[in-house]
């Protein structure tokens, strides 16, 4: 399957997950220079155990807090563990939906995402990514990249 096809599936997956689970509407940024990057983000990467494809996901901490409020229907300040759980679940759903849509072998397994906090001062564009997508969601930053 070509990278163009994978990119289209990934774009559709991002739209569907954010619209259906979080009632949010992602806007794709065509050039990362159009956005002022947050200093602190949640970050994770998910490795497919069988074929070495790897996802990299980044989200502004404010975005994850909004995701938690929309998903759980609670107006409260979520603690760090709760926010990690929300971002981990979003990562699982995005990767799982991508796998389903691409018809990758059903015995493929991916690792449970480990969430870290990262600081970025500017975009670390990595030419080795096969797909690298940037979004503004509710005025906050979201990035997903795929390698392999």
N, CA, C and O atoms as a DFTB+ gen file, in Angstrom:
592 C
 N C O
     1  1       0.854      -1.178       0.000
     2  2       0.000       0.000       0.000
     3  2       0.899       1.239       0.000
     4  3       1.895       1.274       0.722
     5  1       0.570       2.228      -0.779
     6  2       1.412       3.410      -0.941
     7  2       1.276       4.359       0.246
     8  3       0.310       4.306       1.008
     9  1       2.278       5.229       0.376
    10  2       2.216       6.235       1.439
    11  2       1.039       7.179       1.251
    12  3       0.445       7.630       2.230
    13  1       0.688       7.490      -0.026
    14  2      -0.470       8.357      -0.268
    15  2      -1.748       7.721       0.267
    16  3      -2.585       8.398       0.864
    17  1      -1.888       6.433       0.051
    18  2      -3.072       5.713       0.553
    19  2      -3.067       5.680       2.080
    20  3      -4.100       5.909       2.709
    21  1      -1.909       5.396       2.676
    22  2      -1.798       5.410       4.142
    23  2      -2.100       6.788       4.706
    24  3      -2.760       6.909       5.738
    25  1      -1.621       7.828       4.032
    26  2      -1.875       9.179       4.517
    27  2      -3.361       9.494       4.485
    28  3      -3.889      10.076       5.432
    29  1      -4.034       9.122       3.423
    30  2      -5.485       9.366       3.327
    31  2      -6.230       8.623       4.437
    32  3      -7.129       9.181       5.065
    33  1      -5.857       7.372       4.675
    34  2      -6.498       6.600       5.743
    35  2      -6.224       7.249       7.097
    36  3      -7.121       7.333       7.936
    37  1      -4.999       7.704       7.315
    38  2      -4.650       8.339       8.590
    39  2      -5.406       9.652       8.767
    40  3      -5.890       9.938       9.862
    41  1      -5.514      10.451       7.716
    42  2      -6.277      11.700       7.797
    43  2      -7.737      11.416       8.139
    44  3      -8.314      12.074       9.005
    45  1      -8.334      10.438       7.458
    46  2      -9.726      10.073       7.746
    47  2      -9.879       9.573       9.178
    48  3     -10.859       9.892       9.851
    49  1      -8.911       8.789       9.640
    50  2      -8.949       8.266      11.007
    51  2      -8.912       9.392      12.023
    52  3      -9.684       9.382      12.982
    53  1      -8.028      10.364      11.831
    54  2      -7.930      11.501      12.760
    55  2      -9.268      12.237      12.808
    56  3      -9.776      12.531      13.890
    57  1      -9.834      12.535      11.647
    58  2     -11.128      13.232      11.618
    59  2     -12.200      12.442      12.346
    60  3     -12.922      12.991      13.178
    61  1     -12.305      11.163      12.039
    62  2     -13.357      10.341      12.644
    63  2     -13.194      10.205      14.149
    64  3     -14.171      10.336      14.886
    65  1     -11.994       9.948      14.615
    66  2     -11.771       9.766      16.060
    67  2     -12.088      11.056      16.810
    68  3     -12.800      11.028      17.813
    69  1     -11.573      12.175      16.337
    70  2     -11.810      13.423      17.067
    71  2     -13.272      13.860      16.990
    72  3     -13.816      14.373      17.968
    73  1     -13.905      13.664      15.852
    74  2     -15.307      14.053      15.741
    75  2     -16.209      13.135      16.560
    76  3     -17.093      13.614      17.270
    77  1     -15.998      11.826      16.470
    78  2     -16.893      10.865      17.128
    79  2     -16.659      10.734      18.626
    80  3     -17.617      10.595      19.387
    81  1     -15.417      10.775      19.060
    82  2     -15.122      10.553      20.485
    83  2     -15.052      11.837      21.302
    84  3     -15.430      11.859      22.473
    85  1     -14.568      12.901      20.679
    86  2     -14.283      14.121      21.448
    87  2     -15.096      15.331      20.992
    88  3     -14.982      16.408      21.578
    89  1     -15.913      15.164      19.953
    90  2     -16.737      16.254      19.439
    91  2     -15.889      17.472      19.084
    92  3     -16.235      18.613      19.390
    93  1     -14.767      17.186      18.429
    94  2     -13.823      18.219      18.006
    95  2     -13.587      18.072      16.503
    96  3     -13.768      16.995      15.935
    97  1     -13.183      19.169      15.874
    98  2     -13.049      19.182      14.430
    99  2     -11.639      19.629      14.030
   100  3     -11.347      20.824      13.986
   101  1     -10.775      18.657      13.740
   102  2      -9.387      18.970      13.385
   103  2      -9.283      19.725      12.065
   104  3      -9.996      19.440      11.102
   105  1      -8.373      20.697      12.050
   106  2      -8.044      21.417      10.832
   107  2      -6.596      21.106      10.493
   108  3      -5.690      21.401      11.273
   109  1      -6.384      20.514       9.336
   110  2      -5.037      20.151       8.923
   111  2      -4.252      21.405       8.548
   112  3      -4.756      22.289       7.855
   113  1      -3.025      21.463       9.013
   114  2      -2.116      22.551       8.659
   115  2      -1.228      22.020       7.546
   116  3      -0.634      20.950       7.683
   117  1      -1.132      22.746       6.465
   118  2      -0.345      22.259       5.332
   119  2       1.129      22.614       5.442
   120  3       1.965      22.028       4.753
   121  1       1.448      23.558       6.292
   122  2       2.848      23.896       6.535
   123  2       3.005      24.144       8.025
   124  3       2.303      24.974       8.601
   125  1       3.929      23.421       8.648
   126  2       4.094      23.558      10.094
   127  2       4.520      24.955      10.497
   128  3       4.402      25.312      11.670
   129  1       5.014      25.760       9.561
   130  2       5.419      27.124       9.890
   131  2       4.219      28.016      10.189
   132  3       4.389      29.140      10.662
   133  1       3.002      27.526       9.916
   134  2       1.789      28.315      10.146
   135  2       1.367      28.323      11.610
   136  3       0.383      28.975      11.959
   137  1       2.078      27.626      12.457
   138  2       1.600      27.437      13.810
   139  2       2.679      27.756      14.826
   140  3       3.853      27.459      14.603
   141  1       2.297      28.352      15.924
   142  2       3.194      28.592      17.035
   143  2       3.133      27.374      17.947
   144  3       2.083      27.076      18.515
   145  1       4.230      26.681      18.088
   146  2       4.236      25.423      18.824
   147  2       4.186      25.648      20.330
   148  3       4.801      26.582      20.846
   149  1       3.452      24.789      21.030
   150  2       3.400      24.890      22.496
   151  2       4.740      24.470      23.088
   152  3       5.501      23.729      22.465
   153  1       5.015      24.944      24.284
   154  2       6.258      24.546      24.936
   155  2       6.172      23.155      25.524
   156  3       7.176      22.445      25.584
   157  1       4.982      22.752      25.961
   158  2       4.837      21.440      26.597
   159  2       3.765      20.628      25.877
   160  3       2.661      21.116      25.636
   161  1       4.098      19.398      25.541
   162  2       3.155      18.507      24.881
   163  2       3.218      17.137      25.525
   164  3       4.207      16.767      26.158
   165  1       2.133      16.391      25.348
   166  2       2.167      14.969      25.636
   167  2       2.695      14.293      24.381
   168  3       2.381      14.705      23.265
   169  1       3.489      13.266      24.567
   170  2       4.112      12.587      23.445
   171  2       4.072      11.087      23.668
   172  3       4.163      10.618      24.803
   173  1       3.936      10.337      22.589
   174  2       4.039       8.885      22.662
   175  2       4.449       8.361      21.308
   176  3       4.280       9.039      20.294
   177  1       4.983       7.165      21.286
   178  2       5.151       6.471      20.013
   179  2       4.657       5.055      20.204
   180  3       4.768       4.473      21.283
   181  1       4.115       4.520      19.140
   182  2       3.521       3.193      19.167
   183  2       4.189       2.382      18.065
   184  3       4.147       2.758      16.893
   185  1       4.797       1.281      18.442
   186  2       5.500       0.420      17.509
   187  2       4.666      -0.816      17.215
   188  3       4.199      -1.487      18.135
   189  1       4.477      -1.118      15.940
   190  2       3.835      -2.373      15.553
   191  2       4.878      -3.463      15.739
   192  3       5.952      -3.396      15.142
   193  1       4.584      -4.444      16.539
   194  2       5.557      -5.498      16.865
   195  2       5.973      -6.311      15.646
   196  3       7.124      -6.738      15.563
   197  1       5.077      -6.532      14.710
   198  2       5.352      -7.442      13.606
   199  2       6.133      -6.800      12.466
   200  3       7.080      -7.396      11.953
   201  1       5.750      -5.600      12.066
   202  2       6.357      -5.068      10.846
   203  2       7.118      -3.762      11.034
   204  3       7.505      -3.131      10.050
   205  1       7.334      -3.354      12.247
   206  2       8.180      -2.213      12.573
   207  2       7.667      -0.858      12.088
   208  3       8.448       0.087      11.978
   209  1       6.370      -0.745      11.797
   210  2       5.805       0.585      11.574
   211  2       5.716       1.265      12.935
   212  3       5.451       0.619      13.949
   213  1       5.938       2.562      12.945
   214  2       5.926       3.270      14.208
   215  2       5.189       4.590      14.063
   216  3       5.463       5.376      13.156
   217  1       4.242       4.821      14.978
   218  2       3.516       6.082      15.058
   219  2       4.166       6.966      16.107
   220  3       4.679       6.483      17.116
   221  1       4.137       8.272      15.856
   222  2       4.571       9.275      16.822
   223  2       3.422      10.263      16.951
   224  3       2.982      10.838      15.956
   225  1       2.932      10.463      18.171
   226  2       1.814      11.364      18.403
   227  2       2.224      12.424      19.418
   228  3       2.905      12.134      20.401
   229  1       1.795      13.658      19.159
   230  2       2.078      14.782      20.034
   231  2       0.802      15.604      20.183
   232  3       0.098      15.837      19.200
   233  1       0.502      16.042      21.393
   234  2      -0.691      16.873      21.596
   235  2      -0.419      17.890      22.697
   236  3       0.166      17.581      23.735
   237  1      -0.859      19.092      22.435
   238  2      -0.792      20.149      23.439
   239  2      -1.532      19.679      24.691
   240  3      -2.595      19.066      24.591
   241  1      -0.982      19.960      25.848
   242  2      -1.610      19.526      27.103
   243  2      -3.013      20.116      27.254
   244  3      -3.901      19.464      27.805
   245  1      -3.218      21.340      26.772
   246  2      -4.555      21.949      26.851
   247  2      -5.551      21.168      25.993
   248  3      -6.712      21.013      26.369
   249  1      -5.092      20.678      24.840
   250  2      -5.962      19.885      23.983
   251  2      -6.388      18.608      24.688
   252  3      -7.561      18.238      24.641
   253  1      -5.452      17.930      25.340
   254  2      -5.777      16.683      26.035
   255  2      -6.773      16.943      27.160
   256  3      -7.664      16.127      27.399
   257  1      -6.630      18.063      27.848
   258  2      -7.599      18.410      28.901
   259  2      -8.997      18.621      28.307
   260  3      -9.990      18.205      28.903
   261  1      -9.077      19.260      27.143
   262  2     -10.372      19.447      26.474
   263  2     -10.939      18.109      26.006
   264  3     -12.147      17.885      26.076
   265  1     -10.070      17.224      25.529
   266  2     -10.503      15.893      25.110
   267  2     -11.121      15.151      26.296
   268  3     -12.160      14.505      26.163
   269  1     -10.469      15.251      27.453
   270  2     -10.969      14.577      28.657
   271  2     -12.358      15.108      29.029
   272  3     -13.262      14.329      29.333
   273  1     -12.521      16.414      29.006
   274  2     -13.817      17.010      29.353
   275  2     -14.903      16.568      28.383
   276  3     -16.012      16.231      28.799
   277  1     -14.589      16.567      27.102
   278  2     -15.595      16.186      26.108
   279  2     -15.913      14.693      26.166
   280  3     -17.077      14.306      26.054
   281  1     -14.909      13.863      26.336
   282  2     -15.107      12.416      26.342
   283  2     -15.849      11.955      27.590
   284  3     -16.762      11.133      27.514
   285  1     -15.443      12.498      28.750
   286  2     -16.033      12.057      30.011
   287  2     -17.239      12.887      30.427
   288  3     -17.971      12.503      31.339
   289  1     -17.449      14.015      29.770
   290  2     -18.601      14.853      30.090
   291  2     -18.517      15.475      31.463
   292  3     -19.540      15.716      32.104
   293  1     -17.311      15.736      31.918
   294  2     -17.110      16.318      33.247
   295  2     -16.367      17.641      33.142
   296  3     -15.358      17.745      32.444
   297  1     -16.864      18.631      33.828
   298  2     -16.206      19.927      33.898
   299  2     -15.369      19.968      35.171
   300  3     -15.839      20.410      36.220
   301  1     -14.147      19.510      35.073
   302  2     -13.259      19.533      36.234
   303  2     -11.833      19.625      35.735
   304  3     -11.564      19.467      34.544
   305  1     -10.931      19.880      36.649
   306  2      -9.512      19.855      36.318
   307  2      -9.025      18.424      36.505
   308  3      -9.085      17.877      37.606
   309  1      -8.550      17.835      35.440
   310  2      -8.079      16.453      35.485
   311  2      -6.628      16.424      35.933
   312  3      -5.835      17.295      35.575
   313  1      -6.291      15.404      36.725
   314  2      -4.906      15.293      37.167
   315  2      -4.057      14.675      36.047
   316  3      -4.588      14.235      35.028
   317  1      -2.768      14.651      36.244
   318  2      -1.836      14.188      35.226
   319  2      -2.087      12.730      34.823
   320  3      -2.015      12.400      33.639
   321  1      -2.378      11.862      35.783
   322  2      -2.650      10.456      35.460
   323  2      -3.886      10.322      34.568
   324  3      -3.897       9.520      33.634
   325  1      -4.920      11.105      34.857
   326  2      -6.133      11.048      34.046
   327  2      -5.875      11.545      32.619
   328  3      -6.387      10.979      31.653
   329  1      -5.079      12.603      32.505
   330  2      -4.745      13.119      31.180
   331  2      -3.899      12.119      30.399
   332  3      -4.089      11.940      29.196
   333  1      -2.971      11.474      31.085
   334  2      -2.176      10.429      30.432
   335  2      -3.077       9.317      29.907
   336  3      -2.885       8.832      28.792
   337  1      -4.063       8.912      30.713
   338  2      -4.995       7.860      30.296
   339  2      -5.793       8.274      29.054
   340  3      -6.001       7.466      28.149
   341  1      -6.232       9.516      29.016
   342  2      -6.998      10.001      27.868
   343  2      -6.138       9.982      26.609
   344  3      -6.592       9.540      25.553
   345  1      -4.903      10.459      26.716
   346  2      -4.034      10.483      25.535
   347  2      -3.638       9.063      25.116
   348  3      -3.522       8.775      23.925
   349  1      -3.435       8.194      26.080
   350  2      -3.124       6.790      25.781
   351  2      -4.302       6.134      25.037
   352  3      -4.105       5.427      24.048
   353  1      -5.508       6.375      25.521
   354  2      -6.692       5.803      24.877
   355  2      -6.862       6.363      23.464
   356  3      -7.171       5.615      22.536
   357  1      -6.665       7.662      23.295
   358  2      -6.761       8.260      21.958
   359  2      -5.732       7.632      21.026
   360  3      -6.041       7.342      19.870
   361  1      -4.529       7.421      21.508
   362  2      -3.479       6.791      20.701
   363  2      -3.875       5.380      20.305
   364  3      -3.712       4.987      19.150
   365  1      -4.395       4.615      21.260
   366  2      -4.852       3.246      20.965
   367  2      -5.944       3.235      19.908
   368  3      -5.909       2.424      18.983
   369  1      -6.906       4.125      20.043
   370  2      -8.030       4.155      19.107
   371  2      -7.559       4.570      17.713
   372  3      -7.969       3.976      16.716
   373  1      -6.711       5.574      17.642
   374  2      -6.213       6.029      16.342
   375  2      -5.436       4.911      15.646
   376  3      -5.683       4.616      14.476
   377  1      -4.504       4.296      16.360
   378  2      -3.703       3.221      15.762
   379  2      -4.580       2.018      15.413
   380  3      -4.429       1.437      14.338
   381  1      -5.484       1.644      16.299
   382  2      -6.370       0.523      16.037
   383  2      -7.253       0.751      14.825
   384  3      -7.431      -0.153      14.008
   385  1      -7.808       1.952      14.699
   386  2      -8.642       2.267      13.534
   387  2      -7.823       2.285      12.251
   388  3      -8.300       1.861      11.199
   389  1      -6.593       2.775      12.338
   390  2      -5.709       2.770      11.166
   391  2      -5.430       1.335      10.723
   392  3      -5.501       1.024       9.534
   393  1      -5.115       0.468      11.677
   394  2      -4.848      -0.938      11.354
   395  2      -6.061      -1.572      10.691
   396  3      -5.928      -2.276       9.690
   397  1      -7.244      -1.325      11.245
   398  2      -8.473      -1.897      10.671
   399  2      -8.717      -1.398       9.250
   400  3      -9.086      -2.175       8.369
   401  1      -8.510      -0.109       9.032
   402  2      -8.795       0.478       7.720
   403  2      -7.787       0.056       6.656
   404  3      -8.112       0.038       5.469
   405  1      -6.571      -0.282       7.067
   406  2      -5.554      -0.664       6.082
   407  2      -5.542      -2.156       5.805
   408  3      -4.801      -2.618       4.937
   409  1      -6.349      -2.911       6.526
   410  2      -6.404      -4.362       6.356
   411  2      -5.055      -5.029       6.559
   412  3      -4.721      -6.001       5.882
   413  1      -4.283      -4.497       7.499
   414  2      -3.021      -5.135       7.866
   415  2      -3.347      -6.465       8.529
   416  3      -4.401      -6.613       9.148
   417  1      -2.452      -7.424       8.401
   418  2      -2.671      -8.767       8.942
   419  2      -3.275      -8.708      10.339
   420  3      -2.816      -7.932      11.177
   421  1      -4.305      -9.522      10.603
   422  2      -5.022      -9.449      11.874
   423  2      -4.192      -9.885      13.091
   424  3      -4.582      -9.600      14.224
   425  1      -3.080     -10.558      12.886
   426  2      -2.292     -11.001      14.032
   427  2      -1.298      -9.939      14.500
   428  3      -0.496     -10.185      15.401
   429  1      -1.356      -8.756      13.881
   430  2      -0.432      -7.695      14.275
   431  2      -0.796      -7.185      15.667
   432  3      -1.973      -7.069      16.011
   433  1       0.205      -6.890      16.443
   434  2      -0.002      -6.343      17.784
   435  2       0.841      -5.079      17.911
   436  3       1.919      -4.970      17.328
   437  1       0.334      -4.145      18.675
   438  2       1.142      -2.962      18.926
   439  2       1.294      -2.777      20.423
   440  3       0.477      -3.238      21.220
   441  1       2.361      -2.091      20.776
   442  2       2.675      -1.893      22.182
   443  2       1.699      -0.911      22.819
   444  3       1.140      -0.042      22.150
   445  1       1.509      -1.067      24.121
   446  2       0.714      -0.097      24.873
   447  2       1.498       1.213      24.889
   448  3       2.672       1.221      25.259
   449  1       0.872       2.309      24.498
   450  2       1.590       3.585      24.454
   451  2       2.067       4.024      25.843
   452  3       1.337       3.923      26.829
   453  1       3.282       4.502      25.892
   454  2       3.835       5.107      27.097
   455  2       3.835       6.612      26.851
   456  3       4.432       7.099      25.891
   457  1       3.160       7.333      27.729
   458  2       3.007       8.774      27.556
   459  2       4.121       9.492      28.309
   460  3       4.393       9.199      29.474
   461  1       4.757      10.432      27.628
   462  2       5.764      11.269      28.269
   463  2       5.395      12.727      28.019
   464  3       4.568      13.040      27.163
   465  1       6.011      13.584      28.768
   466  2       5.861      15.008      28.519
   467  2       7.123      15.476      27.818
   468  3       8.238      15.129      28.209
   469  1       6.927      16.266      26.778
   470  2       8.062      16.753      26.010
   471  2       7.983      18.266      25.905
   472  3       6.911      18.864      25.997
   473  1       9.123      18.850      25.714
   474  2       9.188      20.285      25.463
   475  2       9.684      20.477      24.038
   476  3      10.676      19.879      23.623
   477  1       8.992      21.303      23.313
   478  2       9.458      21.616      21.966
   479  2       9.454      23.124      21.786
   480  3       8.474      23.795      22.109
   481  1      10.533      23.639      21.277
   482  2      10.622      25.071      21.013
   483  2      10.300      25.378      19.560
   484  3       9.829      26.465      19.228
   485  1      10.560      24.413      18.713
   486  2      10.201      24.533      17.313
   487  2       9.969      23.126      16.782
   488  3      10.322      22.140      17.429
   489  1       9.395      23.048      15.644
   490  2       9.067      21.743      15.092
   491  2      10.326      20.972      14.750
   492  3      11.221      21.482      14.076
   493  1      10.381      19.752      15.218
   494  2      11.535      18.895      14.924
   495  2      11.222      18.042      13.703
   496  3      11.088      16.823      13.810
   497  1      11.107      18.677      12.551
   498  2      10.769      17.924      11.351
   499  2      11.855      16.908      11.086
   500  3      13.041      17.231      11.034
   501  1      11.431      15.696      10.921
   502  2      12.343      14.572      10.747
   503  2      12.096      13.999       9.355
   504  3      11.030      13.452       9.074
   505  1      13.065      14.128       8.520
   506  2      12.905      13.678       7.133
   507  2      12.681      12.179       7.018
   508  3      12.276      11.698       5.959
   509  1      12.935      11.433       8.085
   510  2      12.760       9.987       7.998
   511  2      11.304       9.560       8.203
   512  3      10.984       8.385       8.024
   513  1      10.413      10.493       8.576
   514  2       8.999      10.144       8.673
   515  2       8.440       9.950       7.276
   516  3       8.704      10.747       6.376
   517  1       7.668       8.892       7.098
   518  2       7.021       8.663       5.815
   519  2       5.772       9.536       5.674
   520  3       5.431       9.974       4.576
   521  1       5.104       9.779       6.783
   522  2       3.924      10.640       6.824
   523  2       4.065      11.523       8.056
   524  3       4.421      11.036       9.129
   525  1       3.792      12.808       7.914
   526  2       3.912      13.741       9.034
   527  2       2.789      14.764       8.907
   528  3       2.823      15.621       8.024
   529  1       1.791      14.673       9.794
   530  2       0.604      15.510       9.704
   531  2       0.492      16.420      10.925
   532  3       0.726      15.997      12.057
   533  1       0.132      17.673      10.674
   534  2      -0.047      18.670      11.722
   535  2      -1.489      19.164      11.688
   536  3      -2.080      19.340      10.623
   537  1      -2.043      19.383      12.886
   538  2      -3.429      19.846      12.999
   539  2      -3.542      20.935      14.049
   540  3      -2.761      21.005      14.998
   541  1      -4.537      21.778      13.847
   542  2      -5.021      22.676      14.891
   543  2      -6.390      22.131      15.278
   544  3      -7.265      21.960      14.429
   545  1      -6.562      21.863      16.563
   546  2      -7.834      21.354      17.066
   547  2      -8.216      22.227      18.255
   548  3      -7.525      22.241      19.274
   549  1      -9.316      22.951      18.118
   550  2      -9.755      23.883      19.171
   551  2      -8.624      24.844      19.552
   552  3      -8.400      25.118      20.731
   553  1      -7.929      25.343      18.553
   554  2      -6.812      26.287      18.702
   555  2      -5.588      25.681      19.379
   556  3      -4.723      26.417      19.854
   557  1      -5.499      24.375      19.432
   558  2      -4.362      23.702      20.040
   559  2      -3.703      22.751      19.049
   560  3      -4.295      22.362      18.042
   561  1      -2.489      22.397      19.355
   562  2      -1.605      21.629      18.479
   563  2      -1.784      20.125      18.610
   564  3      -1.902      19.598      19.716
   565  1      -1.804      19.431      17.459
   566  2      -1.776      17.978      17.418
   567  2      -0.939      17.564      16.226
   568  3      -1.064      18.132      15.142
   569  1      -0.088      16.577      16.428
   570  2       0.772      16.079      15.343
   571  2       0.799      14.564      15.397
   572  3       0.849      13.969      16.474
   573  1       0.765      13.944      14.221
   574  2       0.923      12.503      14.115
   575  2       1.847      12.215      12.948
   576  3       1.697      12.778      11.864
   577  1       2.806      11.328      13.185
   578  2       3.751      10.952      12.140
   579  2       3.843       9.436      12.092
   580  3       3.607       8.755      13.090
   581  1       4.188       8.916      10.924
   582  2       4.305       7.473      10.727
   583  2       5.631       7.193      10.031
   584  3       5.995       7.848       9.055
   585  1       6.329       6.217      10.553
   586  2       7.598       5.776       9.960
   587  2       7.493       4.282       9.672
   588  3       7.004       3.516      10.502
   589  1       7.949       3.880       8.509
   590  2       8.005       2.462       8.193
   591  2       6.968       2.016       7.207
   592  3       6.913       0.837       6.859
